[in-house]
Amino acid sequence: MRDEGQADDLLSADRLGMALVRMNKMHACVASHLSKSGVDKSAFILLANLNQLGPSRASALAEAVFSDPSTVSRQVAALVREGLVERRADPEDGRASVLAVTEAGARLVAERRRQRNEALIRLFADWDPEDRDRFVEYFERFVGDYEKALPFFIAEGGLGPRSEGER
C-alpha cells in the first residue's frame, strides 16, 4: 500500500512539475514581449518588490527576490536611469542609502497590475466562482509553501519543480 501511495505522490508531483514548466514557458513568452516594449522582467520584479517593501537597502531587496546584491545593483542602476527608482539617504544611517520607487515607478507598477488583473478576469470568465475562489486559495497556499521551500531547492542544486528535459 505504501508503494502505491508513493507512486501516486510521484505521479502528482510530476504532473504539477510539468504544469509549472508549461506555465514558465508561457511566462517567458510574456516576459519577452514586455522586454520588447521596454520593460525587462527582472527589473520589473525588483520594482514591484521594492514598491511593496517600501524604501529599502539594496541588500534587503536582493534578499527579498532571492538574488545576489551585485545582480540587483546592476538592475537597480537601470531603474534609476529610467527614473523609476531613486536613491535616498538612509534615515537610520546617513552614510548609507535606501532605494525608493518614484511616482513614475509606482504608476508603472499600478498599470501593469491593472493589466494583469484584467487579463486574469478574462481567463476566469468561464469558471464557476466557487471553483475560481477555491483555486486561488490553493494556489496562494502552494506559492507560500514554495517560498518556504525555495532555500532547500536552492541548496539541492536549484532542482525545484523542473523536468528532466529542462536540465
N, C-alpha and C positions, 0 to 999 in steps of 0.2 A: 504493500500500500504506500509505503514511504517513497519508493522509487517512482510510483505513478504520480505522486504529488510533486516530486522534484521535476519530473518530465513536464507536468502541467506548468510549473513555475518557469521552467526554461522556455517553453513554448510562448507563454505570456510575455516573458522578458524579451524574447526575440521579436515578437510582433510589435511590442512597444518600441524597441530599438529601431526596427525598420521604419516604423511610422515617424520616429524622430529624424531619421536620416532623410526621409521624403520631405518632412517639414523644413529641415535645414537646407535642402536643395531649393525649395521654394523661397525661403528667407534669403538665400544668397542671390536669387534672381531679383527679388525686390531691392536688395541692397545694391546690386549692380545698377539698376535703373535709378535709384536715388543718387548714387555717386555720379552718374551721367548728368544729373540735374544740379550737381554741385554740393551734395551732402554726403560726406563719407560716413559709412555706417559706424565705424569705430569711434570717430569723433562725435557723432550724434549720440552714441551710447554714453560717452563721457558727459556731454552737455546735459542729457536727460537726467543722469545720475546726480550731477552737480546741482541741477535745478531742484531735485528732490532733497538732496542733503543740505543745501544752503551753503554759504561761504565755507570753504574747506581748504585745508592744506593739500598740496598735490599728493602727498603720501597717503592721506586718508582717502582721496579719490581713487588712487591706484588700488588700494586695498578693497574698496567698495566694488570695483569692477574686476577684481581678481587678475590684475595686470602688474607689470613691474613699473617702478617710477620712471625709468628712462623712456619707456614707450609712451607713458602718459604725458611726460614732459613734452615730447615732440608733437603729440596730438593737441595738447593744450596750446602750444605755441601757434598752431594753425588757427585754433578757435579764437585766440587773442587777436591775431592778424585780421580775421574776418569780423571782428567786433562783436562776437557772441559771448565772449568771456573776458573778464578784466582781472588784473592782479590788484589786490588791495593790501595795505599794511595789516598785519595780524594784530587785532586789538589786545591780545594777550602777550604778544612779544613783537615789539616794533621792528626788530631786526629781521623777522620772517614775514612772508606774505601768504595771503589766502587767495583762492580763486573764487570768483563770483560770476554768476550768469548776468549778462547785461539785459536791458529791456528787449533788445533785438533778439537775443538768445532765448529769452522767456517766450517771446511771441512765436519764434520758430518751433519751440517745443510744444506750445499750446496748439499751433496749427497742425503739426504732424499728429498730435494726439487726437485732434478732432477728425482728421482724415482717417486715421486708423480706426477710430470708434465707428465712424460711418460705414467703413468697409466691413467691420465685424457685424454691424447691424444687418447689412445686406447678406452676409454669409449665413447668419442665423435666421433669416426671414422665414424659411420653411420648417424650422424646428418648433416643436411644441415648447412653450415657455418653461414648463416644468423640466423637460429634458435639457434645455439650454442652461437653466439655473443649476441643475444637478451637475452637468458637465463643468461649468465654471467653478463650482465648489470643489469638485475632484481635481480639476486642473490646478487651481490655486494650492491645494494640498500637495499635489505632485511637485509643483515648482518649489514650494517651501522645503519639501524633503530633499529635492535635488540640490538646492542651495546648501543645505546642511551636509550633504554627502560629497559635494564638489571637492573639498580638500582631500578626501580619501581617493576620489577618482584621479586627482592630480598626482597624489603620492603613488598610485598604482601605475603611473606612466601615462596619465591622461586618457585612460581607456573609456570610461563613461559608456553611454549607450551608442556605440559605433558598430557598424557591420564589419565583417571580415574584409569585404571588398573595398572598404574605405581606408584601410591601413596601408 
